Amino acid sequence: MLDTGDKRILLTRLDQVATLTIARPEKLNALDMSMVLSLERAAALIETEPDIRVVVLTGEGDKSFCAGGDIEAWAAHSALEFGRAWIRYGHRAFDALARLRQPVIAVLNGHALGGGLELAAVADLRIAEEHIKIGAPETGLGIIPGWSGTQRVVRRFGAQLTRRMALFGEIFSAEEALTLGLVDEVAPKGQGMATAQEYVELVVARGPVALELTKALINAAEGEETERPLEAIAGALAASTEDLKEGVAAFRAKRKPSFRNE
């Protein structure tokens, strides 16, 4: 068990697989500020483990994958605090998860509503158990989908489908979500993690460096982020050259480098 700073955000590792579990079933796995900050910390911990090849994201119990933000938690903020803290930190955490170098598989073992949909959207693949519902009901409470529900959700699933959920309040079943492209597979109730294992095996059989670079390029093409993937790939290429070795050697010897363009 890796320490995320909050016992309700569980991060475990088995061989090359990290499992990130939201463990607050009594509150339908709703997130308060401490949990949001711990999700960001969990992403940082995963990034520092070079042998982790794939991440499985899920919730505890079978009623809710994640009910989004805890209403009592966010309703207690002033308008200024809501924008400065709640929205900002939620974005930081969800961005960190979406931009992990490892593929992320979300197992929707329960309903994914509001922030739960936004959390599911950070994953590269979504497995829904057959009993779940998915949607974006925030405007029915007089609030917006604030954790990239009008941004990443649009990029991942399309603007019109997002309109149906966020503007008209449509809630979809697992089978409807599969047809619409919100999820990639539907599993029987209680079998989501077993189904995820099949995809885990597909990931770990592939070239790790090629997989990491490919995910970065897909993220850049999708608009998830552009600056870091481009600089990381270009930096890795530059670091592999003989010119870098010559530059470092010249610096240490306090002489002018003799670059060979190779």
N, C-alpha and C positions, 0 to 999 in steps of 0.2 A: 504494500500500500504506500503510495506516494502522498506526501502531505500537501494538500491544497490550501490549508488554512481554515477550512470549514468542513466539519464532519458530514455535512449534507451533500457535499460534492466529492464523490469517491473516485479516485484514480488508481487503478490496479494495472499491473503488467504481468503478462504471462508470455515468456519468450519474446517474440517479435510483435506482440499485439498489446496495445493499451486499451483498456475499457474505462470510459468516463461515464459515471452514473449519477444522475440527479436523484438524491435519496431523501425526499420529503413527501412521501406518499400521503401522509395525513392532510397535506395541503395541496394535493394533486400535483406535486412537484413544481409548485409555483416558486418563482425566484424573488428573493429579497436582495438588498444591496450587497450584503456579505457574500451571498452565493454568486452574484454576478462577478464580483472581484475575484472570487475563487475559481471561476471558470477561466478567467484570463490567466490566473496563475497556473492552472492546470495545463493550458495551452503552452505556456512558457516551459513548464517541466517536460512536456512531451517533446518540444523542440530540442531540448538539451540531451535527449536520449538517442544517440545515433543509431542504435540497433532497433528502434521501434519502426516497423514497416507500415503499420496500418492502425487506425483508431476506430473503435466501436463506441458510439454515443447512444445512450439509452436512459430510460427513467425507471425508477423502482416501482414495483406493483404492476397492475394491469388496467388501471383506470385512466391514467394520464401519463403520456410521455413527458409533457411539460405544459402547464396551464398558463405559461407566460409569466408576466410580472405579478407579484403579489399585490392585489389591489390596495390592501391596507398599507403596504410599504410605500407604493408610489403616490397614493392619495395624500399621504402625510407631508409631502414636499410642497414648498411654495412653488409658484410658477417659475421663478428664477432657478431654484434648486432642481426642479424637474428637468429643465434644459441643460443646466451645467453638470449635474451629477447623474441622474437616472438615465437620461438618453445618452449622454456622452460615454459613461462607463459601460453601458450595455453595448454600444457600438464597438467599443474597444475590445470587449470580451468576444463578441460574435465575429468581429473581423479577425481576431487572432485565431479563432477556430477555423474559419473559412480559409485562411491563408496558411494553415499548417502544410508542411512539405509532404506529409503522409496523406494518402487517401483516407477519407473519413466516411464511415458507414453509419447512418442513423437507423436505429431499430425503434420504430414507433409502436411501442407495446401498449400504448393507450392514446387517448385523444391528444392531438397537437393543435392547439388553438391559440390565436394571438401570438404572443412571444414564443409559444411552442412551435408554431409554423415557421417563425423567423429563425428559431434555433435549428429546426429540421433543414432549413434552406442552406445552412452552412456546410452541410454534408455533400459528398460527391455522389452518394447513392443512398436512397431511402427505401427501407423495407417496412411496410405497414402490416400489422396484424389485422385480421379480417374484421374485428369489431370496432376499429377506431373511427373517429371523425376528425376532419381537418378543415381549418378555416381561419378567418381573420375578423373576429367580431368586435374589434376595438371601437369602431365608430358608433356602435350601439350603446357604448358607455360614455360617449361624448369625448373620446380621446382618439388620437391617431395611432396607427401601427408604427411605433417609434424606434424599433430596433432593426431598421432596414427593411421594414415591411412594404415600403413603397419604392425601394431601391433594389436590394439584392433579390427580393422575391420577384420583382419584375424581370430582372436579368435572368433568373433561373427558370421562371415559369411563364413569362410573357405578361404584357400589360393588360390584355383583356381578361385573362383568368384572374389576375390580381384585382381588377375592377369588380369582377363578380363577387369575390370574397370580401374585399374591403369596403366597397361602396354599396353593394346590395345585400351583404350579409349571408351569402350562400355558404352552407356548411356541407362538405362532401363526405360520403362514405369511403371506405378503403377502395372498393371496386371502382367507384366513380373517380377517385383520385388517381388510380392506375390508368384509367382510360384517358384522363386529362393530362397525364404526365407529371402530376404532383409527386407521385411515388413511382418506384421502379419495379417493385414486386409486392405481392400480397401473400402473407403467410398465415397459416391457421393460428388461432389464439394460443399463445404460449410457445410458438415455434419460431418467433422472430430471431432470437439469438442463434438458433441452430441454422437458420437460413443464412444469417450473416456469416457464419463460419465457412460456408461454401464460398462466399465471395472473398473472405480473408485468404483462403487457400489460393484463389486465383491471383490475388495481389502478391503474396509472398513468393509465388513461382516466377514472377517477372523481374527483370533487371532493376535493381533498386535505384541506381543513378538515373537511368533512362525514365523510370516512372516519376521520380521527383521532378526532373526537368520538364517532362511532358505535362504534369499537373500545373507547374508554374506557367508554362506557355498557354495552356487552356485558360487559366485564370486571367492572364493578361489579355487574351483574345476576347474574353467575356467582359472585361472591364472591371474585374474584381480588384486587381491592382496591376500597375504596369512598371513603376519605377524599380521596385525591389527585384522582381524577377529578371528584368533586363540587366541590371547592374550585377546581380549575383551570377548570372550565366556568363556575362562578359568578364567579370572579375575572375571566375574560375578558369576561363580560357586564358586570360593574361597570366594567371598564376602558374600555368602549366608550361610556359615558354622558357627557352634558354635565356632570352633577354632579361627576364626577371631575375634569374640566377646571377647574371652578369651585373645587373643593376645593384643588387644587394651586395655582391662581392666588392664592387667598386666603392660603394658607400662605406663598407667596413674598412677597406684599404685606403680610403681618402684619396681616390684617384678618379680620373675621368672614365666613365664606362665606355666600352667598345661594343655597341649593339650590333647584332648580326641579322636582325629581322627574322628570327626563328625561335 
